Amino acid sequence: MEYAVKINLYRGKKTFDEHGNISSEMSAMDLPTYKSLEWTNFMKYATIVGYTDGKLISVSEIHYTTKDKPNGKHGEVVTTTSYEPVKMDSEIVAEIAAVVKEAFEIKRVALTPEQQEIADLKAIVAGLVDSKPKKAEKPVKEKAAPKAEIKVEAPKESDSSNELEDARGKYTELYGKKPSHLMKLEGLNKKIAEKLAE
């Protein structure tokens, strides 16, 4: 016995309406005869070509009748095809529905021993990464009590600043140029003493 199958095929990402029914792009399709090579290939590659789900609509028995061709030569025949709907609670419908459902389920492939070893090692590494101690958080420093204000008084002009100016003037007279602004009183006095000793 041959069976013709009609299903709704859904394409693209599955989306659902408020009642839980699939609302993705859908088209009804008459599939090739059940268990034919075309049927087997369609079911095998349906998800690869973009179909994401299929829902069985109807199953019909295919009946072929042959008759002699009227007014034809001897041996010429005419074949007619008729379809008789099958009740949806029959065994063949349940079998076809199971095949359609299985075609659109996500299949898990058994791992090779090498792939299994890699998966196990990844799980171990993930466990080690998750079990690493977290960095200690820096303790929050308590605000220190405000420091006492320190008053700084401007230096008073003293005799030492006058001595520095006098030494700078004397250095300029002896050497013919101004001393470095970084030179201190002791250095100026030393240079002046050297020049006078000559």
C-alpha positions in Angstrom: 0.0 0.0 0.0 1.3 3.5 -0.8 0.4 6.6 1.1 0.4 10.3 0.1 1.2 12.7 2.9 0.4 16.4 3.3 2.2 18.4 6.0 2.5 22.0 7.0 6.2 23.0 6.8 7.5 26.0 8.9 10.5 27.9 7.7 13.0 30.1 9.7 13.1 30.9 13.4 10.2 29.4 15.3 7.8 32.1 16.6 4.6 31.5 18.5 1.3 33.3 18.9 -0.5 34.1 22.1 -2.2 30.6 22.1 1.2 28.7 21.8 0.7 27.8 18.1 3.6 28.2 15.7 3.3 31.5 13.8 6.4 31.2 11.6 6.2 31.3 7.8 4.3 28.2 6.8 3.4 26.4 3.6 1.4 23.2 3.1 3.2 20.6 1.0 2.2 17.3 -0.6 5.2 15.1 0.0 6.4 12.3 -2.1 5.0 8.8 -1.4 5.7 7.6 2.1 8.9 5.5 2.3 10.0 6.3 -1.2 13.5 7.5 -1.9 12.2 11.0 -2.4 10.4 10.9 0.9 13.5 9.6 2.7 15.8 12.3 1.2 13.3 15.0 2.0 13.0 14.0 5.6 16.8 13.7 5.9 17.6 17.1 4.5 14.5 19.2 5.5 16.2 21.0 8.3 19.3 21.7 6.2 17.3 23.5 3.6 15.7 25.8 6.2 12.5 24.1 7.5 12.3 24.2 11.2 9.2 22.1 11.9 6.5 20.0 10.2 3.0 19.2 11.2 1.1 16.3 9.7 -2.2 17.4 8.0 -3.5 14.3 6.2 -2.6 10.9 4.9 -4.3 9.3 2.0 -4.1 5.8 0.5 -3.2 5.8 -3.2 -5.2 3.5 -5.4 -4.1 2.9 -9.0 -6.6 1.5 -11.5 -5.8 0.4 -15.0 -8.3 0.1 -17.8 -8.0 -0.6 -21.4 -7.8 2.6 -23.3 -11.1 3.2 -25.1 -10.8 3.2 -28.8 -7.1 2.4 -28.4 -4.9 -0.3 -29.9 -4.7 -3.7 -28.3 -2.7 -3.6 -25.1 -3.0 0.2 -24.5 -4.1 0.9 -20.9 -5.0 4.0 -18.9 -3.9 4.3 -15.3 -5.9 6.5 -13.0 -4.9 7.4 -9.5 -7.4 8.0 -6.7 -6.8 9.0 -3.1 -8.8 7.8 -0.1 -8.3 9.6 3.2 -7.0 7.6 6.1 -8.5 8.1 9.5 -6.2 10.2 11.7 -6.3 7.6 14.6 -4.9 4.7 12.5 -1.6 3.1 13.1 -0.1 4.2 9.8 -0.9 7.9 10.6 0.8 7.5 14.0 3.8 6.0 12.3 4.1 8.8 9.7 3.5 11.5 12.4 6.4 10.0 14.4 8.7 10.0 11.4 7.8 13.7 10.7 8.4 14.6 14.3 11.7 12.8 14.4 12.9 14.6 11.2 12.6 18.0 12.9 14.1 17.1 16.3 17.6 18.3 17.2 19.8 15.2 17.0 22.7 14.7 19.3 25.5 12.8 17.7 27.6 10.4 19.7 31.1 11.7 20.4 34.2 9.9 19.3 36.6 8.9 22.1 38.8 11.8 21.2 35.9 14.3 21.2 34.7 12.9 24.5 38.2 13.3 26.0 38.3 16.9 24.8 34.8 17.6 26.3 35.9 16.1 29.6 39.0 18.2 29.7 37.0 21.4 28.9 34.7 20.5 31.8 37.7 20.1 34.1 39.2 23.4 33.0 35.8 25.2 33.4 35.6 23.8 37.0 39.1 25.0 37.8 38.4 28.4 36.4 35.3 28.7 38.4 37.0 27.5 41.6 39.8 30.1 41.5 39.7 32.4 44.5 38.4 35.8 43.7 40.7 38.7 44.1 40.4 40.1 47.6 38.6 43.4 47.6 40.7 46.3 48.8 39.6 47.3 52.3 37.9 50.6 52.4 40.0 53.2 54.1 38.4 55.1 56.8 38.6 58.8 56.5 41.3 60.2 58.7 40.5 62.9 61.1 41.2 66.3 59.7 44.7 67.4 60.3 45.5 70.4 62.4 46.1 73.5 60.3 49.7 74.5 60.0 50.3 78.2 59.6 53.3 79.1 57.5 54.6 82.6 57.9 56.4 84.4 55.1 60.1 84.7 55.8 61.1 88.1 57.2 63.8 89.9 55.4 66.9 89.3 57.3 70.4 90.3 57.1 71.2 87.0 55.2 69.2 88.2 52.2 71.1 91.5 52.2 74.4 89.5 52.5 73.4 87.4 49.5 72.6 90.5 47.4 75.9 92.1 48.4 77.8 88.9 47.5 76.0 88.7 44.1 77.0 92.3 43.3 80.7 91.6 44.3 80.7 88.5 42.1 79.4 90.5 39.1 82.2 93.1 39.6 85.0 90.5 39.8 83.8 88.1 37.0 82.0 90.5 34.7 78.8 88.4 34.7 76.0 87.6 37.0 76.2 84.5 39.1 73.8 81.6 38.7 70.4 82.1 40.3 70.9 78.8 42.1 74.2 79.8 43.8 73.9 80.2 47.6 75.7 82.6 49.8 78.5 80.0 50.8 79.2 79.3 47.1 79.4 82.9 46.2 81.7 83.7 49.1 84.0 80.8 48.0 84.2 82.0 44.4 84.9 85.6 45.5 87.7 84.4 47.8 89.3 82.4 45.0 89.2 85.4 42.6 90.7 87.7 45.3 93.4 85.1 46.0 94.7 85.2 42.5 
